[in-house]
Amino acid sequence: MFTFTLFLSLWARIFTPMPDPGVPLIADTSNGNDFAAQVVWSESRRLTWEDFKALPDNDNPHHALTAANLAVNAKCKDGKFTYIVNCVFLPEQSWTKNNSSEKLLAHEQLHFDLTEVHARQLRRDLEALSCGTLKASLNPTVANAFKNWKAEQDAFDKACRHGLDKQEQLLWAQDITQRLHSLEMYR
Protein backbone atom coordinates (compact mmCIF):
# COMPACT_ATOMS: atom_id res chain seq x y z
CA MET A 1 0.00 0.00 0.00
CA PHE A 2 1.09 3.55 -0.61
CA THR A 3 0.23 6.78 1.10
CA PHE A 4 0.45 10.11 -0.61
CA THR A 5 2.28 12.47 1.72
CA LEU A 6 2.85 16.09 0.82
CA PHE A 7 4.95 18.70 2.46
CA LEU A 8 2.22 21.16 3.37
CA SER A 9 4.41 24.13 2.70
CA LEU A 10 4.73 22.96 -0.90
CA TRP A 11 0.98 22.97 -1.49
CA ALA A 12 0.58 26.26 0.34
CA ARG A 13 2.99 27.81 -2.15
CA ILE A 14 1.31 26.21 -5.14
CA PHE A 15 -1.92 28.04 -4.42
CA THR A 16 -0.47 31.41 -3.43
CA PRO A 17 1.18 34.09 -5.57
CA MET A 18 4.83 33.63 -6.37
CA PRO A 19 7.36 35.46 -4.18
CA ASP A 20 9.97 37.83 -5.48
CA PRO A 21 12.89 36.37 -7.45
CA GLY A 22 15.69 35.15 -5.21
CA VAL A 23 13.24 33.78 -2.64
CA PRO A 24 12.64 30.00 -2.62
CA LEU A 25 9.50 29.26 -4.59
CA ILE A 26 8.85 25.93 -2.96
CA ALA A 27 9.74 25.01 0.58
CA ASP A 28 13.27 23.76 1.12
CA THR A 29 12.94 20.37 2.78
CA SER A 30 16.58 19.41 2.42
CA ASN A 31 17.42 20.37 5.98
CA GLY A 32 14.98 17.76 7.29
CA ASN A 33 13.03 20.13 9.52
CA ASP A 34 9.70 18.89 8.24
CA PHE A 35 10.62 15.21 8.30
CA ALA A 36 13.75 14.61 10.35
CA ALA A 37 14.24 11.07 9.13
CA GLN A 38 13.99 10.53 5.42
CA VAL A 39 15.72 8.21 3.00
CA VAL A 40 16.60 9.67 -0.40
CA TRP A 41 16.08 7.17 -3.23
CA SER A 42 19.23 5.43 -4.44
CA GLU A 43 19.66 2.54 -6.83
CA SER A 44 22.16 0.98 -4.43
CA ARG A 45 20.16 1.56 -1.23
CA ARG A 46 17.07 -0.66 -1.12
CA LEU A 47 14.45 -0.46 1.61
CA THR A 48 14.59 -2.87 4.53
CA TRP A 49 11.92 -3.59 7.09
CA GLU A 50 14.03 -1.67 9.62
CA ASP A 51 13.16 1.47 7.62
CA PHE A 52 9.45 1.12 8.50
CA LYS A 53 9.35 2.78 11.90
CA ALA A 54 5.74 3.86 12.41
CA LEU A 55 3.29 1.79 14.39
CA PRO A 56 0.97 -0.23 12.14
CA ASP A 57 -2.56 1.02 11.64
CA ASN A 58 -4.61 -1.90 12.92
CA ASP A 59 -7.75 -0.47 11.30
CA ASN A 60 -6.07 -0.59 7.89
CA PRO A 61 -6.64 -3.91 6.07
CA HIS A 62 -3.26 -3.76 4.32
CA HIS A 63 -0.06 -5.31 5.62
CA ALA A 64 2.26 -2.38 5.01
CA LEU A 65 2.29 1.27 4.10
CA THR A 66 5.05 3.16 2.31
CA ALA A 67 5.06 6.91 2.85
CA ALA A 68 7.09 8.60 0.15
CA ASN A 69 7.28 12.08 -1.28
CA LEU A 70 8.67 14.28 -3.99
CA ALA A 71 10.64 16.93 -2.10
CA VAL A 72 10.93 19.98 -4.35
CA ASN A 73 13.03 23.10 -3.90
CA ALA A 74 12.99 25.70 -6.69
CA LYS A 75 14.12 29.30 -6.92
CA CYS A 76 15.14 32.10 -9.23
CA LYS A 77 18.22 34.06 -8.34
CA ASP A 78 19.99 36.56 -10.55
CA GLY A 79 17.78 35.49 -13.45
CA LYS A 80 18.74 31.83 -13.13
CA PHE A 81 16.18 29.13 -12.33
CA THR A 82 17.48 26.26 -10.19
CA TYR A 83 15.68 23.33 -8.66
CA ILE A 84 16.22 20.15 -6.71
CA VAL A 85 13.74 17.28 -6.71
CA ASN A 86 14.34 14.38 -4.35
CA CYS A 87 12.39 11.17 -4.03
CA VAL A 88 12.24 10.49 -0.31
CA PHE A 89 10.95 7.67 1.86
CA LEU A 90 9.54 8.70 5.24
CA PRO A 91 10.36 6.02 7.83
CA GLU A 92 8.42 7.64 10.68
CA GLN A 93 5.22 7.47 8.61
CA SER A 94 5.80 4.03 7.05
CA TRP A 95 4.76 0.81 8.76
CA THR A 96 4.38 -2.94 8.35
CA LYS A 97 2.41 -5.66 10.07
CA ASN A 98 4.60 -8.37 8.52
CA ASN A 99 8.31 -7.70 8.65
CA SER A 100 9.27 -11.17 7.45
CA SER A 101 7.71 -11.11 3.98
CA GLU A 102 10.24 -10.42 1.23
CA LYS A 103 7.40 -10.33 -1.34
CA LEU A 104 5.65 -7.58 0.59
CA LEU A 105 8.91 -5.65 0.95
CA ALA A 106 9.48 -5.95 -2.82
CA HIS A 107 6.02 -4.45 -3.40
CA GLU A 108 6.77 -1.54 -1.08
CA GLN A 109 10.13 -1.00 -2.82
CA LEU A 110 8.28 -0.74 -6.13
CA HIS A 111 6.17 2.09 -4.68
CA PHE A 112 9.40 3.90 -3.80
CA ASP A 113 10.91 3.16 -7.23
CA LEU A 114 7.76 4.44 -8.94
CA THR A 115 8.10 7.64 -6.92
CA GLU A 116 11.64 8.01 -8.31
CA VAL A 117 10.24 7.62 -11.84
CA HIS A 118 7.96 10.59 -11.14
CA ALA A 119 10.80 12.57 -9.56
CA ARG A 120 12.79 12.13 -12.77
CA GLN A 121 9.81 13.13 -14.89
CA LEU A 122 9.38 16.25 -12.77
CA ARG A 123 13.09 17.10 -13.15
CA ARG A 124 12.67 16.72 -16.92
CA ASP A 125 9.61 18.99 -16.90
CA LEU A 126 11.27 21.62 -14.70
CA GLU A 127 14.25 21.71 -17.05
CA ALA A 128 12.04 23.43 -19.64
CA LEU A 129 11.19 26.33 -17.29
CA SER A 130 13.01 29.61 -16.87
CA CYS A 131 12.63 32.60 -14.58
CA GLY A 132 10.65 34.31 -17.33
CA THR A 133 8.06 31.51 -17.53
CA LEU A 134 8.13 30.52 -13.89
CA LYS A 135 5.21 32.52 -12.56
CA ALA A 136 2.78 30.98 -15.02
CA SER A 137 4.36 27.53 -15.32
CA LEU A 138 5.81 26.33 -12.01
CA ASN A 139 2.65 25.73 -10.03
CA PRO A 140 0.80 23.88 -12.82
CA THR A 141 3.90 21.80 -13.60
CA VAL A 142 4.38 20.70 -10.00
CA ALA A 143 0.65 20.18 -9.38
CA ASN A 144 0.38 18.03 -12.51
CA ALA A 145 3.40 15.97 -11.46
CA PHE A 146 1.86 15.27 -8.04
CA LYS A 147 -1.52 14.42 -9.61
CA ASN A 148 0.05 11.97 -12.08
CA TRP A 149 2.23 10.42 -9.39
CA LYS A 150 -0.71 9.79 -7.08
CA ALA A 151 -2.84 8.38 -9.90
CA GLU A 152 -0.12 5.98 -10.98
CA GLN A 153 0.52 4.79 -7.41
CA ASP A 154 -3.18 4.03 -7.08
CA ALA A 155 -3.22 2.27 -10.48
CA PHE A 156 -0.22 0.16 -9.43
CA ASP A 157 -1.94 -1.02 -6.24
CA LYS A 158 -5.20 -1.68 -8.05
CA ALA A 159 -3.60 -3.55 -10.97
CA CYS A 160 -1.53 -5.89 -8.83
CA ARG A 161 -4.05 -6.01 -5.98
CA HIS A 162 -1.56 -4.63 -3.46
CA GLY A 163 1.03 -7.24 -4.44
CA LEU A 164 -1.26 -10.29 -4.50
CA ASP A 165 -1.20 -10.60 -8.30
CA LYS A 166 2.41 -11.67 -8.78
CA GLN A 167 2.29 -11.72 -12.59
CA GLU A 168 0.87 -8.19 -12.80
CA GLN A 169 3.41 -6.97 -10.24
CA LEU A 170 6.22 -8.49 -12.33
CA LEU A 171 4.96 -6.53 -15.36
CA TRP A 172 4.93 -3.33 -13.31
CA ALA A 173 8.42 -4.04 -11.96
CA GLN A 174 9.74 -4.46 -15.50
CA ASP A 175 8.02 -1.26 -16.64
CA ILE A 176 9.33 0.74 -13.69
CA THR A 177 12.88 -0.52 -14.29
CA GLN A 178 12.65 0.35 -17.99
CA ARG A 179 11.34 3.83 -17.20
CA LEU A 180 14.10 4.46 -14.65
CA HIS A 181 16.64 3.57 -17.34
CA SER A 182 14.95 5.73 -19.98
CA LEU A 183 14.96 8.70 -17.56
CA GLU A 184 18.55 8.11 -16.40
CA MET A 185 19.69 11.54 -17.58
CA TYR A 186 17.26 13.11 -15.06
CA ARG A 187 18.68 11.26 -12.09
N, C-alpha and C positions, 0 to 999 in steps of 0.2 A: 504494500500500500504506500501511497505517496501523499504527503501533505504539502500544500502550496503555502509557503511562508514568505511574506514580504517584509522588507524593512519599511516600517511605516513612514519614515522620513522620505523615502523614495516616492511613495504614492502621494504624500502631501505636496511634494514639489511638482509632480506631474500635473496636478490640477490647480496650481497657482501660477501667477505670472513669473517669467524668468527673471532672475536677479541680474544685476549689472555684470558685464564681462569681468573676468578675473575672480569672481566668486564661484565656488563650486555649485554646479547646477543640480547635482544629485548628491545625496548625502554620502560622505566618505565613511565607509564601513571598514576600511582597512586597519584601523587601529583597534578593532574588536570591541569597542565600547558597547555596541548594541548587542552583540553576541560574543561573549568573551571566548568561548571555545568554538572554533569552527575549523573544518578541514577543507583546504583548498584542493580541488580535483587535481589528480596527477595520474598519469598512465601507470606509473610504477608503484603508487600507493593505493592499494585496494582497501575497501572497508573491511573491518572485522567486527565481530559482535561486541567487542570491548568498546567500540565507538558509539554504541547505542546506550546512552546513559540515562535517559528519562525513564520514569516508571511507566509500565504498560497501562494502557487505558482498558480496564476490564470490561467496560461497556462497548468497546469497539470489537466487532466480530473478526477482525483481521489479526494476523499473528505478528505483524511488525509494521512499523511506520518509519519511513525515511523523510526527514525534514531537510530540504535543500533549498537553495536560493541562488539567484543571480545577483551578485553584489556589484552595483554599478557606481562608478565615480566619473563624472564628466565635468569639464570646465573649459572656458575660453580665457586665455591670458595672452595679452599682447597680440591679439588677432590670430592666435593659434589654438585650435580645438584639440584637446587631449582627453583620453578616456581610458579607464581600466574596467574590465568586466571579469569578475571571478565567479566561478561555479563553486559554491561552498556547501558543505554538509554541516548540519547543526546537531552535534551530539546531544546537547542538553534538551533537545526537543524530539529526538528520535528514540524509539523504543522497540523492544521485541519481547514476545512471550515464549519464544522458542530459540534459545541461543545455541542450539546444537545442529540445526538444519542448514547444511551447506546450500541446498536448493533454494531455500528462502533467502539466504544471504546473497546468493547470485541474483535473485530477482530484485532485491533492494539495491544492489550495485548497479543494475541496469537502469534503475530510476536515476541514480546519481550520474551515470554515463550519459543518459538522455538529457539531463540538465546541462552537461558540458556541451552536447551538440547545440543546444539552444544558446549557450554562452558564445560559442563560436559564430553562430549565425548572427547574433546581436553585434559582435565585434565587426563582422563583415558589413552589416548594415550601418553601423556608426562610422565606418571608414569613409562612407560617401558624404558625410555631413561636414560642414565648415561653420565657422563662427557666423558667417553671413546668412546661412540657412537654419541655424540652430533654433532660433526662437519658434519658427513654424514647424520644424521637423523633429526635434529631439523628443518631445513628449509623445507624439504619435508613434514614433519609431520604438521607443521603450515600451509603451503600453501594448503595442501590437506584439512585440516579442514576448512579453509576459502572458498575453492572451493565448498565443500559439503554443507556448511552453506548457501552460496548464492544460490546454485541450489535448495535447499529445500525451501528456502523462496520464490523463484520464482514459484516453483511447488505448494506451498500452495496458493499463490494468484491466480494462473491459475485454480487450481482445484475448489476453492470455489468462483471463479469470484470476487475476492476482497471483499468477505463477502456477496455477493448477493445470493449465493447458501447456504441457512441456513442448509440444511441437510448435505451437504459436509463439511461445517465448523464445525458442531457438531462432525462428524467423526474425523476430524483433532484435535479438542479440546480433544477428548477422547484419541487419540493416543499420543498427546503431554503430557497429564497428566500421562498416563501410562509410557511413556519414562522417564519423570522426576522422577517418583517413582523407576523405574528400575535402574536409574543412581544415586540414592540418595547417595551412598557412595562416589561419586565424587563431592559432593556439595561444 
